[in-house]
Amino acid sequence: MSPPARIVLVGSMGSGKSTVMEILADRLDCPGLDTDRIVEEREGLTVAQVFAAEGEDMFRSLELSALEAALAHGAPVVVATGGGIVETPAARRLLEAEPAVVHLRVSPAVALERIGSTGSRPLLGDDPAHALAALEERRRAWWAQVAGAIVDVDGLSAVAVADEVLSRLEVAA
Ligand code: S3P
């Protein structure tokens, strides 16, 4: 089977989407895009600064526009999305229409270990363990709705996750 034109990675913060996107883009010799980075480049602010200055609703609208730009990019391409992209109904509709959306599924405990206390994730607040579990609960059905494949990433290296994504999509790289 030939590689899909676009691979889109969804999943929680700490699931490794950006790292896996880079590995996949390298393997497939194609561009890799990240909706968080697109927002940051366009705004000249970090994601945390956008949340602080403009609020979550504005961030979601910028994130949707970043997703639209990423999906309009010439193919092939690998796109990493922010963990909350599925919060936006229009983003879910775009993702549902994509043939190769892969959910990198991570447990909240492992996500927490990976995120550490970087302070760069505005939604985690004072109790990151609780916040991550609540977000996972809230978003689980949305990830199932938009993703055609799931890779369970707990205990896997980013390279192993990338291999698994390619094998699920039946791409030889
Ligand atoms: C968010 C996830 C973050 C970033 C923002 C909000 C979320 O992206 O978009 O902090 O709502 O889960 P990562 O999943 O790349 O950390």
Residues whose N, C-alpha, C, O or C-beta is under 5 A from the ligand:
A	BS01	S3P	G11 S12 M13 G14 D36 V47 T81 G82 G83 G84 S120 R121 P122 L123
